[in-house]
Amino acid sequence: MDILCCPVCKGDLVLEVKNEDEKEILEGGLLCAVCGVNYPIHEGIPNLLPQVSQTK
């Protein structure tokens, strides 16, 4: 966690754990403390891609 930062604003990320085993976090999220963007963790893999707004 010390080396991870928000890809949008470079702010610190706060870890939210919903499900974990003895080795890793399986479900949860990483929330940026600065800009509020949430990055989900699903099946142990964090998705750090910024969400694209799809307005037409």
Buried (B, 14 or more C-beta within 10 A) or exposed (E): EEEEBBBBEEBBBEEBEEEEEEEEBBBBBBBBEEEEBEBBBEEBEBEBEEEEEEEE
